[in-house]
């Protein structure tokens, strides 16, 4: 995967956000087993930040739109067994359950501070 490609996709998805942080790592596709220690260290560092503490409820329509965006923006991943609409939708549904979201869909983030303007 190309780091610029992922960053462009993240910017497109987050274009309305005033501030955001997107971490993109350059692990070689197909070499995860050779990079296991480095990948594990990155995931452990993310896990140390704790469980998500900011949930944003989504409408069913918005959730499905986000899934379509992922499938379109990362077309090079379509051959992966795990790269399916139902996997991404299920994550939004799990977050929706955690958050008690009205339509059952939500995104989850790690936030130190959050400012919502009416």
mmCIF file of the C-alpha atoms, coordinates in Angstrom:
data_MODEL
# 
_entry.id   MODEL 
# 
loop_
_atom_site.group_PDB 
_atom_site.id 
_atom_site.type_symbol 
_atom_site.label_atom_id 
_atom_site.label_alt_id 
_atom_site.label_comp_id 
_atom_site.label_asym_id 
_atom_site.label_entity_id 
_atom_site.label_seq_id 
_atom_site.pdbx_PDB_ins_code 
_atom_site.Cartn_x 
_atom_site.Cartn_y 
_atom_site.Cartn_z 
_atom_site.occupancy 
_atom_site.B_iso_or_equiv 
_atom_site.pdbx_formal_charge 
_atom_site.auth_seq_id 
_atom_site.auth_comp_id 
_atom_site.auth_asym_id 
_atom_site.auth_atom_id 
_atom_site.pdbx_PDB_model_num 
ATOM 1   C CA . UNK A 1 1   ? 0.000   0.000   0.000  1.00 0.00 ? 1   UNK A CA 1 
ATOM 2   C CA . UNK A 1 2   ? 1.093   3.524   -0.667 1.00 0.00 ? 2   UNK A CA 1 
ATOM 3   C CA . UNK A 1 3   ? 1.232   5.795   2.394  1.00 0.00 ? 3   UNK A CA 1 
ATOM 4   C CA . UNK A 1 4   ? 0.177   8.808   0.340  1.00 0.00 ? 4   UNK A CA 1 
ATOM 5   C CA . UNK A 1 5   ? -2.846  6.860   -0.935 1.00 0.00 ? 5   UNK A CA 1 
ATOM 6   C CA . UNK A 1 6   ? -3.996  6.054   2.608  1.00 0.00 ? 6   UNK A CA 1 
ATOM 7   C CA . UNK A 1 7   ? -3.431  9.616   3.775  1.00 0.00 ? 7   UNK A CA 1 
ATOM 8   C CA . UNK A 1 8   ? -5.428  10.958  0.811  1.00 0.00 ? 8   UNK A CA 1 
ATOM 9   C CA . UNK A 1 9   ? -8.290  8.609   1.598  1.00 0.00 ? 9   UNK A CA 1 
ATOM 10  C CA . UNK A 1 10  ? -8.245  9.624   5.267  1.00 0.00 ? 10  UNK A CA 1 
ATOM 11  C CA . UNK A 1 11  ? -8.285  13.330  4.340  1.00 0.00 ? 11  UNK A CA 1 
ATOM 12  C CA . UNK A 1 12  ? -11.229 12.754  2.011  1.00 0.00 ? 12  UNK A CA 1 
ATOM 13  C CA . UNK A 1 13  ? -13.153 10.902  4.698  1.00 0.00 ? 13  UNK A CA 1 
ATOM 14  C CA . UNK A 1 14  ? -12.286 13.438  7.413  1.00 0.00 ? 14  UNK A CA 1 
ATOM 15  C CA . UNK A 1 15  ? -12.533 16.589  5.295  1.00 0.00 ? 15  UNK A CA 1 
ATOM 16  C CA . UNK A 1 16  ? -15.135 18.207  7.568  1.00 0.00 ? 16  UNK A CA 1 
ATOM 17  C CA . UNK A 1 17  ? -13.084 17.646  10.742 1.00 0.00 ? 17  UNK A CA 1 
ATOM 18  C CA . UNK A 1 18  ? -11.188 20.627  12.114 1.00 0.00 ? 18  UNK A CA 1 
ATOM 19  C CA . UNK A 1 19  ? -8.440  18.395  13.456 1.00 0.00 ? 19  UNK A CA 1 
ATOM 20  C CA . UNK A 1 20  ? -7.681  14.738  13.126 1.00 0.00 ? 20  UNK A CA 1 
ATOM 21  C CA . UNK A 1 21  ? -4.818  12.314  13.511 1.00 0.00 ? 21  UNK A CA 1 
ATOM 22  C CA . UNK A 1 22  ? -4.311  9.418   11.181 1.00 0.00 ? 22  UNK A CA 1 
ATOM 23  C CA . UNK A 1 23  ? -1.485  6.963   11.716 1.00 0.00 ? 23  UNK A CA 1 
ATOM 24  C CA . UNK A 1 24  ? -0.284  5.226   8.559  1.00 0.00 ? 24  UNK A CA 1 
ATOM 25  C CA . UNK A 1 25  ? 2.461   2.637   8.746  1.00 0.00 ? 25  UNK A CA 1 
ATOM 26  C CA . UNK A 1 26  ? 4.503   1.361   5.819  1.00 0.00 ? 26  UNK A CA 1 
ATOM 27  C CA . UNK A 1 27  ? 4.572   -2.380  6.356  1.00 0.00 ? 27  UNK A CA 1 
ATOM 28  C CA . UNK A 1 28  ? 5.362   -4.351  3.215  1.00 0.00 ? 28  UNK A CA 1 
ATOM 29  C CA . UNK A 1 29  ? 2.356   -6.189  1.874  1.00 0.00 ? 29  UNK A CA 1 
ATOM 30  C CA . UNK A 1 30  ? 2.809   -9.934  2.142  1.00 0.00 ? 30  UNK A CA 1 
ATOM 31  C CA . UNK A 1 31  ? 5.696   -9.648  4.630  1.00 0.00 ? 31  UNK A CA 1 
ATOM 32  C CA . UNK A 1 32  ? 3.745   -9.354  7.870  1.00 0.00 ? 32  UNK A CA 1 
ATOM 33  C CA . UNK A 1 33  ? 5.230   -12.530 9.291  1.00 0.00 ? 33  UNK A CA 1 
ATOM 34  C CA . UNK A 1 34  ? 8.745   -11.166 8.696  1.00 0.00 ? 34  UNK A CA 1 
ATOM 35  C CA . UNK A 1 35  ? 7.781   -7.875  10.377 1.00 0.00 ? 35  UNK A CA 1 
ATOM 36  C CA . UNK A 1 36  ? 5.829   -9.461  13.215 1.00 0.00 ? 36  UNK A CA 1 
ATOM 37  C CA . UNK A 1 37  ? 7.796   -7.862  16.069 1.00 0.00 ? 37  UNK A CA 1 
ATOM 38  C CA . UNK A 1 38  ? 7.523   -4.341  14.653 1.00 0.00 ? 38  UNK A CA 1 
ATOM 39  C CA . UNK A 1 39  ? 3.817   -4.746  13.882 1.00 0.00 ? 39  UNK A CA 1 
ATOM 40  C CA . UNK A 1 40  ? 3.170   -6.175  17.344 1.00 0.00 ? 40  UNK A CA 1 
ATOM 41  C CA . UNK A 1 41  ? 4.996   -3.226  18.925 1.00 0.00 ? 41  UNK A CA 1 
ATOM 42  C CA . UNK A 1 42  ? 2.851   -0.749  16.974 1.00 0.00 ? 42  UNK A CA 1 
ATOM 43  C CA . UNK A 1 43  ? -0.369  -2.480  18.011 1.00 0.00 ? 43  UNK A CA 1 
ATOM 44  C CA . UNK A 1 44  ? 0.765   -2.654  21.629 1.00 0.00 ? 44  UNK A CA 1 
ATOM 45  C CA . UNK A 1 45  ? 1.481   1.104   21.566 1.00 0.00 ? 45  UNK A CA 1 
ATOM 46  C CA . UNK A 1 46  ? -2.023  1.729   20.201 1.00 0.00 ? 46  UNK A CA 1 
ATOM 47  C CA . UNK A 1 47  ? -3.535  -0.579  22.827 1.00 0.00 ? 47  UNK A CA 1 
ATOM 48  C CA . UNK A 1 48  ? -1.673  1.301   25.567 1.00 0.00 ? 48  UNK A CA 1 
ATOM 49  C CA . UNK A 1 49  ? -3.728  4.353   24.646 1.00 0.00 ? 49  UNK A CA 1 
ATOM 50  C CA . UNK A 1 50  ? -6.663  2.415   26.051 1.00 0.00 ? 50  UNK A CA 1 
ATOM 51  C CA . UNK A 1 51  ? -10.101 1.533   24.826 1.00 0.00 ? 51  UNK A CA 1 
ATOM 52  C CA . UNK A 1 52  ? -11.899 4.080   22.676 1.00 0.00 ? 52  UNK A CA 1 
ATOM 53  C CA . UNK A 1 53  ? -13.395 6.833   24.808 1.00 0.00 ? 53  UNK A CA 1 
ATOM 54  C CA . UNK A 1 54  ? -15.271 8.820   22.181 1.00 0.00 ? 54  UNK A CA 1 
ATOM 55  C CA . UNK A 1 55  ? -18.156 7.303   20.267 1.00 0.00 ? 55  UNK A CA 1 
ATOM 56  C CA . UNK A 1 56  ? -19.936 9.062   17.431 1.00 0.00 ? 56  UNK A CA 1 
ATOM 57  C CA . UNK A 1 57  ? -23.334 7.599   16.580 1.00 0.00 ? 57  UNK A CA 1 
ATOM 58  C CA . UNK A 1 58  ? -24.005 7.168   12.872 1.00 0.00 ? 58  UNK A CA 1 
ATOM 59  C CA . UNK A 1 59  ? -27.191 6.739   10.957 1.00 0.00 ? 59  UNK A CA 1 
ATOM 60  C CA . UNK A 1 60  ? -27.512 3.474   9.089  1.00 0.00 ? 60  UNK A CA 1 
ATOM 61  C CA . UNK A 1 61  ? -27.157 5.469   5.856  1.00 0.00 ? 61  UNK A CA 1 
ATOM 62  C CA . UNK A 1 62  ? -23.937 7.164   7.023  1.00 0.00 ? 62  UNK A CA 1 
ATOM 63  C CA . UNK A 1 63  ? -22.488 3.839   8.201  1.00 0.00 ? 63  UNK A CA 1 
ATOM 64  C CA . UNK A 1 64  ? -23.126 2.185   4.871  1.00 0.00 ? 64  UNK A CA 1 
ATOM 65  C CA . UNK A 1 65  ? -21.717 5.229   3.067  1.00 0.00 ? 65  UNK A CA 1 
ATOM 66  C CA . UNK A 1 66  ? -18.489 4.903   5.051  1.00 0.00 ? 66  UNK A CA 1 
ATOM 67  C CA . UNK A 1 67  ? -18.256 1.220   4.154  1.00 0.00 ? 67  UNK A CA 1 
ATOM 68  C CA . UNK A 1 68  ? -18.733 2.057   0.457  1.00 0.00 ? 68  UNK A CA 1 
ATOM 69  C CA . UNK A 1 69  ? -15.994 4.678   0.777  1.00 0.00 ? 69  UNK A CA 1 
ATOM 70  C CA . UNK A 1 70  ? -13.554 2.131   2.215  1.00 0.00 ? 70  UNK A CA 1 
ATOM 71  C CA . UNK A 1 71  ? -14.313 -0.391  -0.504 1.00 0.00 ? 71  UNK A CA 1 
ATOM 72  C CA . UNK A 1 72  ? -13.832 2.240   -3.200 1.00 0.00 ? 72  UNK A CA 1 
ATOM 73  C CA . UNK A 1 73  ? -10.833 4.082   -1.749 1.00 0.00 ? 73  UNK A CA 1 
ATOM 74  C CA . UNK A 1 74  ? -8.835  0.923   -1.067 1.00 0.00 ? 74  UNK A CA 1 
ATOM 75  C CA . UNK A 1 75  ? -9.697  -1.002  -4.219 1.00 0.00 ? 75  UNK A CA 1 
ATOM 76  C CA . UNK A 1 76  ? -6.269  -2.646  -4.250 1.00 0.00 ? 76  UNK A CA 1 
ATOM 77  C CA . UNK A 1 77  ? -7.276  -4.623  -1.162 1.00 0.00 ? 77  UNK A CA 1 
ATOM 78  C CA . UNK A 1 78  ? -10.338 -6.246  -2.753 1.00 0.00 ? 78  UNK A CA 1 
ATOM 79  C CA . UNK A 1 79  ? -8.520  -9.553  -3.181 1.00 0.00 ? 79  UNK A CA 1 
ATOM 80  C CA . UNK A 1 80  ? -8.043  -9.879  0.589  1.00 0.00 ? 80  UNK A CA 1 
ATOM 81  C CA . UNK A 1 81  ? -10.454 -12.293 2.275  1.00 0.00 ? 81  UNK A CA 1 
ATOM 82  C CA . UNK A 1 82  ? -11.008 -9.892  5.174  1.00 0.00 ? 82  UNK A CA 1 
ATOM 83  C CA . UNK A 1 83  ? -11.727 -6.873  2.949  1.00 0.00 ? 83  UNK A CA 1 
ATOM 84  C CA . UNK A 1 84  ? -15.490 -7.176  2.771  1.00 0.00 ? 84  UNK A CA 1 
ATOM 85  C CA . UNK A 1 85  ? -18.422 -4.880  3.390  1.00 0.00 ? 85  UNK A CA 1 
ATOM 86  C CA . UNK A 1 86  ? -19.804 -7.125  6.127  1.00 0.00 ? 86  UNK A CA 1 
ATOM 87  C CA . UNK A 1 87  ? -16.551 -6.961  8.139  1.00 0.00 ? 87  UNK A CA 1 
ATOM 88  C CA . UNK A 1 88  ? -16.507 -3.166  8.088  1.00 0.00 ? 88  UNK A CA 1 
ATOM 89  C CA . UNK A 1 89  ? -20.227 -2.888  8.778  1.00 0.00 ? 89  UNK A CA 1 
ATOM 90  C CA . UNK A 1 90  ? -19.933 -5.334  11.682 1.00 0.00 ? 90  UNK A CA 1 
ATOM 91  C CA . UNK A 1 91  ? -17.272 -3.145  13.312 1.00 0.00 ? 91  UNK A CA 1 
ATOM 92  C CA . UNK A 1 92  ? -19.580 -0.123  13.048 1.00 0.00 ? 92  UNK A CA 1 
ATOM 93  C CA . UNK A 1 93  ? -22.379 -2.247  14.536 1.00 0.00 ? 93  UNK A CA 1 
ATOM 94  C CA . UNK A 1 94  ? -20.183 -3.420  17.448 1.00 0.00 ? 94  UNK A CA 1 
ATOM 95  C CA . UNK A 1 95  ? -19.232 0.183   18.193 1.00 0.00 ? 95  UNK A CA 1 
ATOM 96  C CA . UNK A 1 96  ? -22.912 1.087   17.946 1.00 0.00 ? 96  UNK A CA 1 
ATOM 97  C CA . UNK A 1 97  ? -23.744 -1.532  20.565 1.00 0.00 ? 97  UNK A CA 1 
ATOM 98  C CA . UNK A 1 98  ? -20.932 -0.299  22.836 1.00 0.00 ? 98  UNK A CA 1 
ATOM 99  C CA . UNK A 1 99  ? -22.230 3.264   22.514 1.00 0.00 ? 99  UNK A CA 1 
ATOM 100 C CA . UNK A 1 100 ? -25.932 2.473   22.694 1.00 0.00 ? 100 UNK A CA 1 
ATOM 101 C CA . UNK A 1 101 ? -26.322 4.351   19.401 1.00 0.00 ? 101 UNK A CA 1 
ATOM 102 C CA . UNK A 1 102 ? -29.952 4.962   18.352 1.00 0.00 ? 102 UNK A CA 1 
ATOM 103 C CA . UNK A 1 103 ? -29.578 3.356   14.905 1.00 0.00 ? 103 UNK A CA 1 
ATOM 104 C CA . UNK A 1 104 ? -27.019 0.809   16.102 1.00 0.00 ? 104 UNK A CA 1 
ATOM 105 C CA . UNK A 1 105 ? -23.997 2.212   14.236 1.00 0.00 ? 105 UNK A CA 1 
ATOM 106 C CA . UNK A 1 106 ? -21.089 4.225   15.620 1.00 0.00 ? 106 UNK A CA 1 
ATOM 107 C CA . UNK A 1 107 ? -17.448 5.014   15.143 1.00 0.00 ? 107 UNK A CA 1 
ATOM 108 C CA . UNK A 1 108 ? -15.008 4.931   18.039 1.00 0.00 ? 108 UNK A CA 1 
ATOM 109 C CA . UNK A 1 109 ? -11.968 7.105   18.629 1.00 0.00 ? 109 UNK A CA 1 
ATOM 110 C CA . UNK A 1 110 ? -9.280  7.780   21.191 1.00 0.00 ? 110 UNK A CA 1 
ATOM 111 C CA . UNK A 1 111 ? -9.633  11.369  22.341 1.00 0.00 ? 111 UNK A CA 1 
ATOM 112 C CA . UNK A 1 112 ? -7.654  13.399  24.839 1.00 0.00 ? 112 UNK A CA 1 
ATOM 113 C CA . UNK A 1 113 ? -9.946  16.358  24.392 1.00 0.00 ? 113 UNK A CA 1 
ATOM 114 C CA . UNK A 1 114 ? -13.029 16.847  22.290 1.00 0.00 ? 114 UNK A CA 1 
ATOM 115 C CA . UNK A 1 115 ? -14.857 20.027  21.425 1.00 0.00 ? 115 UNK A CA 1 
ATOM 116 C CA . UNK A 1 116 ? -18.327 19.926  19.960 1.00 0.00 ? 116 UNK A CA 1 
ATOM 117 C CA . UNK A 1 117 ? -19.900 23.076  18.653 1.00 0.00 ? 117 UNK A CA 1 
ATOM 118 C CA . UNK A 1 118 ? -23.684 23.344  18.306 1.00 0.00 ? 118 UNK A CA 1 
# 
